Amino acid sequence: MKKGLLRAVVFLVLGAGSFGFADRLWTNSVGGSWSEASNWEPNGVPDAGDRVTIPAGIAVQIGVTAYCRGFTLNPGGVLTVSSSGSLDIGGDTSIYGAMVNEGTVNWTNGTVTVYNYDPWGYNGVISNRAGAVWNVLCDDYNINGNWGVEQFVNQGTLRKISGTGNTLINVVLNSSGLLNSQSGNFY
C-alpha cells in the first residue's frame, strides 16, 4: 500500500508537470494554417503548454485564437498572426525569422529573443502592423536582441496592461504607432 501511494506521489510530482504537453514541430513544407492538426508533429494543434518549432524558410498563418508555451521561428521563416487571429505566448521565444502581427499577441511569460545577424542567415524582426495590438501581460521579462541590429517595428499598439514591474525592450524600437503603459513600465 505504501509503495503504491509513493508511486502515485512520485508521478504527480514528476510526471504531472509535463503531462499532456508536447514539443510540436511544423511539418507542412509548403506552409499553411496553424490550426490544421496534421501540420504538426506530433499530430495536433499546439495549446498553451506546448513548445513550437517552425523550420527555416516556412510561412505559417494564424487566423484563429492560438496558444503556445513559447516558440522558435527559424531563419527565413515567417509567422503571421492575421487580423482575425491572436497568439498567446507563455514562455521563452526565439525569433530568427519574421514575426508579423496583424491581429493580437498576448505575451504572458518568458523572454522573447530576436536574432538578426546576416552572416549567419538570421533575419529576426518583430513587426506589429497598423491596427494590431501587442499586449504585455508580464513583469520582469525582456524582448532582447542578439547578434546584430534587431528591431521591434511598431505601427500598431504596444501596451503593457498587467503587472506593476518593468518590461525591458532591448532591441531597436522603431515606433510610429502607440506605446502605452497602463500598468508598470517599459524601459
PASEBA-1860 file (N, C-alpha, C; in nm, 3 decimals):
! residues 187
1> MKKGLLRA> 0.082/-0.120/0.000/0.000/0.000/0.000/0.087/0.126/0.000 ~ 0.193/0.126/0.085/0.279/0.242/0.092/0.354/0.263/-0.040 ~ 0.398/0.152/-0.107/0.468/0.165/-0.234/0.376/0.224/-0.341 ~ 0.252/0.180/-0.342/0.155/0.233/-0.438/0.132/0.382/-0.417 ~ 0.118/0.423/-0.292/0.099/0.563/-0.260/0.223/0.644/-0.297 ~ 0.341/0.590/-0.269/0.466/0.656/-0.303/0.477/0.674/-0.455 ~ 0.443/0.570/-0.532/0.448/0.580/-0.677/0.351/0.688/-0.727 ~ 0.234/0.695/-0.670/0.136/0.795/-0.710/0.188/0.936/-0.682
9> VVFLVLGA> 0.250/0.955/-0.565/0.306/1.085/-0.530/0.420/1.121/-0.624 ~ 0.509/1.025/-0.654/0.621/1.050/-0.746/0.567/1.088/-0.884 ~ 0.465/1.017/-0.933/0.406/1.051/-1.062/0.351/1.193/-1.062 ~ 0.278/1.226/-0.957/0.219/1.359/-0.952/0.324/1.469/-0.947 ~ 0.431/1.445/-0.871/0.535/1.546/-0.857/0.619/1.555/-0.984 ~ 0.661/1.442/-1.040/0.749/1.442/-1.155/0.676/1.440/-1.288 ~ 0.567/1.370/-1.295/0.501/1.350/-1.424/0.394/1.450/-1.456 ~ 0.326/1.500/-1.360/0.211/1.586/-1.389/0.251/1.720/-1.446
17> GSFGFADR> 0.372/1.767/-1.414/0.415/1.896/-1.466/0.424/1.900/-1.616 ~ 0.450/1.786/-1.681/0.461/1.785/-1.826/0.354/1.700/-1.891 ~ 0.261/1.648/-1.815/0.158/1.560/-1.867/0.073/1.634/-1.968 ~ 0.065/1.578/-2.088/-0.018/1.637/-2.192/0.050/1.745/-2.273 ~ 0.169/1.790/-2.236/0.239/1.893/-2.310/0.333/1.829/-2.410 ~ 0.359/1.898/-2.520/0.442/1.841/-2.624/0.532/1.948/-2.683 ~ 0.639/1.903/-2.745/0.716/1.988/-2.833/0.660/1.960/-2.971 ~ 0.609/2.062/-3.037/0.543/2.043/-3.166/0.628/2.106/-3.276
25> LWTNSVGG> 0.651/2.027/-3.381/0.729/2.069/-3.496/0.637/2.088/-3.615 ~ 0.648/2.202/-3.682/0.572/2.227/-3.804/0.626/2.135/-3.912 ~ 0.540/2.059/-3.978/0.584/1.962/-4.078/0.530/1.990/-4.218 ~ 0.446/2.090/-4.236/0.391/2.121/-4.367/0.494/2.204/-4.443 ~ 0.567/2.142/-4.535/0.678/2.209/-4.603/0.633/2.319/-4.698 ~ 0.504/2.331/-4.725/0.455/2.438/-4.812/0.391/2.551/-4.733 ~ 0.394/2.544/-4.600/0.332/2.646/-4.518/0.183/2.621/-4.503 ~ 0.117/2.711/-4.433/-0.026/2.693/-4.418/-0.077/2.740/-4.284
33> SWSEASNW> -0.188/2.680/-4.243/-0.263/2.724/-4.126/-0.216/2.656/-3.997 ~ -0.192/2.738/-3.896/-0.156/2.692/-3.762/-0.260/2.595/-3.708 ~ -0.387/2.619/-3.738/-0.497/2.545/-3.676/-0.524/2.409/-3.741 ~ -0.445/2.368/-3.837/-0.461/2.238/-3.902/-0.375/2.135/-3.827 ~ -0.440/2.041/-3.757/-0.370/1.944/-3.672/-0.265/1.864/-3.747 ~ -0.292/1.830/-3.873/-0.199/1.745/-3.949/-0.073/1.820/-3.991 ~ -0.066/1.952/-3.969/0.054/2.029/-4.000/0.161/2.015/-3.892 ~ 0.129/1.944/-3.784/0.217/1.938/-3.668/0.259/1.794/-3.638
41> EPNGVPDA> 0.380/1.781/-3.583/0.430/1.653/-3.534/0.470/1.674/-3.388 ~ 0.413/1.601/-3.293/0.306/1.506/-3.312/0.177/1.576/-3.357 ~ 0.092/1.498/-3.421/-0.033/1.547/-3.476/-0.115/1.616/-3.368 ~ -0.159/1.737/-3.394/-0.242/1.812/-3.300/-0.206/1.959/-3.301 ~ -0.305/2.043/-3.284/-0.285/2.188/-3.277/-0.219/2.222/-3.144 ~ -0.114/2.304/-3.143/-0.049/2.341/-3.016/-0.146/2.407/-2.919 ~ -0.122/2.381/-2.790/-0.200/2.450/-2.688/-0.104/2.523/-2.595 ~ -0.155/2.580/-2.488/-0.078/2.669/-2.402/0.044/2.603/-2.339
49> GDRVTIPA> 0.046/2.472/-2.329/0.160/2.404/-2.268/0.263/2.354/-2.367 ~ 0.238/2.372/-2.496/0.325/2.317/-2.599/0.430/2.417/-2.646 ~ 0.550/2.367/-2.666/0.660/2.444/-2.724/0.659/2.416/-2.874 ~ 0.672/2.520/-2.958/0.657/2.508/-3.103/0.787/2.541/-3.174 ~ 0.818/2.465/-3.281/0.932/2.496/-3.368/0.882/2.507/-3.512 ~ 0.916/2.617/-3.576/0.884/2.639/-3.717/1.017/2.637/-3.792 ~ 1.034/2.541/-3.886/1.161/2.527/-3.959/1.194/2.649/-4.045 ~ 1.319/2.652/-4.091/1.367/2.761/-4.175/1.289/2.769/-4.305
57> GIAVQIGV> 1.261/2.892/-4.348/1.202/2.915/-4.478/1.055/2.886/-4.492 ~ 0.984/2.863/-4.384/0.842/2.825/-4.389/0.756/2.942/-4.342 ~ 0.641/2.961/-4.408/0.545/3.064/-4.369/0.424/2.997/-4.304 ~ 0.390/3.043/-4.184/0.277/2.988/-4.110/0.182/3.103/-4.078 ~ 0.053/3.077/-4.094/-0.052/3.178/-4.074/-0.140/3.139/-3.956 ~ -0.166/3.235/-3.867/-0.259/3.215/-3.756/-0.381/3.303/-3.782 ~ -0.496/3.239/-3.805/-0.620/3.312/-3.829/-0.726/3.282/-3.725 ~ -0.685/3.219/-3.615/-0.774/3.181/-3.505/-0.707/3.222/-3.375
65> TAYCRGFT> -0.767/3.188/-3.263/-0.701/3.206/-3.134/-0.606/3.089/-3.114 ~ -0.477/3.120/-3.095/-0.373/3.018/-3.084/-0.293/3.040/-2.956 ~ -0.234/2.931/-2.908/-0.159/2.933/-2.783/-0.030/2.855/-2.800 ~ 0.071/2.894/-2.723/0.192/2.811/-2.713/0.268/2.853/-2.588 ~ 0.351/2.761/-2.540/0.436/2.788/-2.425/0.552/2.876/-2.466 ~ 0.581/2.880/-2.592/0.690/2.957/-2.650/0.721/2.894/-2.784 ~ 0.802/2.961/-2.864/0.832/2.904/-2.995/0.969/2.945/-3.043 ~ 1.019/2.868/-3.141/1.138/2.902/-3.216/1.097/2.918/-3.361
73> LNPGGVLT> 1.121/3.035/-3.415/1.096/3.065/-3.556/1.232/3.073/-3.623 ~ 1.265/2.973/-3.705/1.397/2.962/-3.763/1.419/3.060/-3.879 ~ 1.547/3.080/-3.921/1.579/3.179/-4.024/1.498/3.160/-4.151 ~ 1.454/3.272/-4.207/1.376/3.268/-4.329/1.231/3.233/-4.308 ~ 1.195/3.193/-4.188/1.056/3.161/-4.156/0.977/3.288/-4.131 ~ 0.846/3.278/-4.155/0.756/3.390/-4.128/0.637/3.336/-4.051 ~ 0.611/3.394/-3.936/0.492/3.362/-3.857/0.404/3.486/-3.858 ~ 0.284/3.473/-3.919/0.193/3.586/-3.930/0.067/3.559/-3.849
81> VSSSGSLD> 0.037/3.650/-3.757/-0.092/3.649/-3.687/-0.181/3.743/-3.767 ~ -0.280/3.686/-3.836/-0.367/3.767/-3.923/-0.459/3.855/-3.839 ~ -0.527/3.947/-3.907/-0.615/4.041/-3.836/-0.727/3.970/-3.762 ~ -0.763/3.849/-3.803/-0.867/3.772/-3.733/-0.809/3.677/-3.629 ~ -0.677/3.680/-3.612/-0.612/3.585/-3.522/-0.554/3.648/-3.398 ~ -0.520/3.560/-3.303/-0.448/3.603/-3.184/-0.355/3.491/-3.141 ~ -0.246/3.527/-3.076/-0.148/3.431/-3.027/-0.112/3.467/-2.885 ~ -0.129/3.371/-2.793/-0.083/3.385/-2.656/0.050/3.315/-2.643
89> IGGDTSIY> 0.155/3.391/-2.606/0.289/3.338/-2.587/0.315/3.328/-2.438 ~ 0.337/3.206/-2.389/0.352/3.185/-2.246/0.488/3.131/-2.204 ~ 0.592/3.157/-2.281/0.724/3.107/-2.244/0.831/3.164/-2.335 ~ 0.956/3.122/-2.309/1.070/3.173/-2.384/1.053/3.150/-2.534 ~ 1.088/3.251/-2.611/1.067/3.252/-2.755/1.193/3.301/-2.824 ~ 1.229/3.235/-2.935/1.347/3.272/-3.014/1.301/3.300/-3.156 ~ 1.330/3.422/-3.204/1.285/3.465/-3.336/1.407/3.490/-3.424 ~ 1.431/3.398/-3.518/1.539/3.411/-3.617/1.483/3.454/-3.752
97> GAMVNEGT> 1.352/3.456/-3.767/1.283/3.494/-3.890/1.195/3.616/-3.863 ~ 1.086/3.628/-3.937/0.998/3.745/-3.926/0.870/3.709/-3.853 ~ 0.846/3.773/-3.741/0.721/3.761/-3.666/0.636/3.882/-3.702 ~ 0.523/3.858/-3.772/0.437/3.966/-3.820/0.303/3.956/-3.747 ~ 0.268/4.064/-3.679/0.139/4.067/-3.609/0.046/4.167/-3.677 ~ -0.065/4.113/-3.729/-0.171/4.196/-3.786/-0.297/4.189/-3.699 ~ -0.293/4.105/-3.593/-0.406/4.083/-3.504/-0.371/4.121/-3.362 ~ -0.367/4.018/-3.273/-0.336/4.042/-3.132/-0.236/3.938/-3.083
105> VNWTNGTV> -0.132/3.986/-3.016/-0.039/3.898/-2.945/-0.051/3.931/-2.798 ~ -0.068/3.827/-2.716/-0.070/3.841/-2.571/0.054/3.771/-2.517 ~ 0.151/3.850/-2.473/0.277/3.796/-2.420/0.261/3.786/-2.269 ~ 0.249/3.663/-2.219/0.217/3.642/-2.078/0.334/3.597/-1.992 ~ 0.441/3.546/-2.055/0.551/3.491/-1.975/0.670/3.464/-2.065 ~ 0.789/3.464/-2.009/0.909/3.426/-2.082/0.977/3.543/-2.151 ~ 1.101/3.519/-2.188/1.181/3.618/-2.259/1.168/3.594/-2.409 ~ 1.153/3.702/-2.483/1.149/3.696/-2.630/1.286/3.744/-2.679
113> TVYNYDPW> 1.357/3.659/-2.752/1.489/3.695/-2.805/1.482/3.696/-2.957 ~ 1.526/3.808/-3.014/1.527/3.827/-3.159/1.672/3.820/-3.205 ~ 1.696/3.745/-3.314/1.830/3.727/-3.369/1.833/3.783/-3.510 ~ 1.922/3.878/-3.536/1.936/3.935/-3.669/2.084/3.952/-3.697 ~ 2.142/3.855/-3.766/2.285/3.857/-3.796/2.305/3.794/-3.933 ~ 2.317/3.882/-4.034/2.319/3.839/-4.173/2.426/3.734/-4.206 ~ 2.549/3.742/-4.154/2.647/3.639/-4.189/2.603/3.497/-4.154 ~ 2.516/3.482/-4.057/2.468/3.350/-4.018/2.327/3.322/-4.071
121> GYNGVISN> 2.274/3.415/-4.149/2.142/3.395/-4.208/2.026/3.427/-4.116 ~ 2.055/3.491/-4.003/1.948/3.528/-3.910/1.885/3.659/-3.958 ~ 1.754/3.662/-3.972/1.685/3.782/-4.017/1.567/3.815/-3.926 ~ 1.587/3.800/-3.796/1.480/3.818/-3.700/1.434/3.961/-3.687 ~ 1.301/3.976/-3.684/1.238/4.106/-3.665/1.096/4.081/-3.614 ~ 1.047/4.171/-3.532/0.907/4.170/-3.491/0.842/4.291/-3.557 ~ 0.733/4.266/-3.629/0.660/4.372/-3.696/0.516/4.372/-3.645 ~ 0.480/4.476/-3.572/0.345/4.493/-3.520/0.276/4.596/-3.609
129> RAGAVWNV> 0.195/4.547/-3.702/0.140/4.629/-3.809/0.029/4.724/-3.760 ~ -0.003/4.821/-3.843/-0.111/4.916/-3.812/-0.240/4.840/-3.783 ~ -0.306/4.876/-3.675/-0.429/4.809/-3.634/-0.407/4.689/-3.545 ~ -0.283/4.642/-3.534/-0.250/4.527/-3.450/-0.221/4.571/-3.307 ~ -0.232/4.475/-3.214/-0.206/4.502/-3.073/-0.111/4.396/-3.019 ~ -0.005/4.439/-2.953/0.087/4.351/-2.882/0.072/4.385/-2.735 ~ 0.006/4.296/-2.659/-0.018/4.317/-2.516/0.092/4.252/-2.434 ~ 0.146/4.328/-2.340/0.244/4.276/-2.246/0.171/4.252/-2.115
137> LCDDYNIN> 0.164/4.124/-2.075/0.092/4.085/-1.954/0.187/4.022/-1.853 ~ 0.314/4.061/-1.855/0.412/4.002/-1.765/0.508/4.109/-1.715 ~ 0.573/4.080/-1.605/0.674/4.167/-1.546/0.809/4.100/-1.552 ~ 0.910/4.184/-1.555/1.049/4.140/-1.540/1.093/4.041/-1.647 ~ 1.031/4.045/-1.763/1.078/3.971/-1.881/1.114/4.074/-1.987 ~ 1.196/4.032/-2.081/1.251/4.126/-2.178/1.225/4.081/-2.320 ~ 1.230/4.177/-2.410/1.248/4.149/-2.552/1.393/4.185/-2.580 ~ 1.475/4.083/-2.603/1.618/4.101/-2.619/1.660/4.086/-2.763
145> GNWGVEQF> 1.769/4.154/-2.798/1.834/4.135/-2.926/1.960/4.052/-2.905 ~ 2.001/3.985/-3.011/2.121/3.903/-3.001/2.188/3.897/-3.137 ~ 2.312/3.939/-3.147/2.399/3.923/-3.263/2.399/4.038/-3.360 ~ 2.300/4.123/-3.367/2.302/4.224/-3.472/2.214/4.342/-3.440 ~ 2.140/4.386/-3.541/2.053/4.502/-3.527/1.908/4.452/-3.531 ~ 1.862/4.403/-3.418/1.726/4.351/-3.407/1.629/4.465/-3.386 ~ 1.506/4.447/-3.439/1.408/4.553/-3.429/1.271/4.502/-3.388 ~ 1.200/4.588/-3.319/1.057/4.575/-3.298/0.997/4.694/-3.372
153> VNQGTLRK> 0.934/4.668/-3.485/0.874/4.773/-3.566/0.727/4.781/-3.525 ~ 0.691/4.891/-3.461/0.555/4.907/-3.408/0.481/5.015/-3.487 ~ 0.384/4.970/-3.567/0.294/5.062/-3.636/0.154/5.055/-3.576 ~ 0.134/4.962/-3.484/0.005/4.942/-3.418/0.011/4.992/-3.275 ~ -0.028/4.905/-3.181/-0.027/4.940/-3.039/0.057/4.838/-2.963 ~ 0.155/4.887/-2.891/0.235/4.808/-2.798/0.199/4.858/-2.660 ~ 0.136/4.768/-2.579/0.091/4.817/-2.449/0.116/4.716/-2.338 ~ 0.152/4.770/-2.224/0.170/4.691/-2.101/0.043/4.709/-2.020
161> ISGTGNTL> -0.030/4.596/-2.002/-0.160/4.607/-1.937/-0.171/4.527/-1.808 ~ -0.060/4.466/-1.765/-0.067/4.386/-1.644/0.066/4.390/-1.572 ~ 0.059/4.383/-1.439/0.179/4.384/-1.357/0.225/4.525/-1.328 ~ 0.294/4.540/-1.217/0.342/4.672/-1.177/0.492/4.686/-1.197 ~ 0.558/4.581/-1.246/0.702/4.584/-1.265/0.742/4.639/-1.401 ~ 0.867/4.611/-1.437/0.925/4.664/-1.559/0.932/4.559/-1.670 ~ 0.926/4.606/-1.793/0.948/4.526/-1.911/1.052/4.598/-1.995 ~ 1.164/4.531/-2.020/1.273/4.590/-2.097/1.256/4.556/-2.245
169> INVVLNSS> 1.256/4.659/-2.328/1.258/4.641/-2.474/1.404/4.668/-2.513 ~ 1.482/4.561/-2.529/1.625/4.572/-2.551/1.660/4.542/-2.697 ~ 1.578/4.596/-2.787/1.603/4.594/-2.931/1.572/4.735/-2.980 ~ 1.604/4.763/-3.105/1.566/4.892/-3.162/1.414/4.895/-3.171 ~ 1.354/4.992/-3.105/1.209/5.010/-3.112/1.181/5.120/-3.212 ~ 1.135/5.080/-3.329/1.103/5.172/-3.437/0.951/5.186/-3.435 ~ 0.902/5.294/-3.371/0.759/5.304/-3.345/0.697/5.430/-3.406 ~ 0.603/5.406/-3.497/0.518/5.514/-3.545/0.377/5.495/-3.491
177> GLLNSQSG> 0.359/5.389/-3.410/0.230/5.358/-3.350/0.224/5.405/-3.206 ~ 0.133/5.346/-3.131/0.109/5.383/-2.992/0.190/5.294/-2.898 ~ 0.258/5.357/-2.805/0.327/5.288/-2.696/0.255/5.328/-2.569 ~ 0.192/5.231/-2.500/0.102/5.261/-2.390/0.135/5.172/-2.271 ~ 0.162/5.233/-2.157/0.187/5.159/-2.034/0.075/5.189/-1.937 ~ -0.022/5.096/-1.928/-0.135/5.112/-1.838/-0.101/5.062/-1.698 ~ 0.005/4.981/-1.689/0.045/4.924/-1.562/0.193/4.891/-1.571 ~ 0.271/4.930/-1.472/0.414/4.904/-1.478/0.482/4.998/-1.577
185> NFY> 0.602/4.958/-1.620/0.683/5.047/-1.703/0.751/4.971/-1.817 ~ 0.771/5.040/-1.929/0.863/4.998/-2.034/0.994/5.070/-2.009 ~ 1.102/5.004/-2.034/1.231/5.076/-2.036/1.324/5.006/-2.129
END
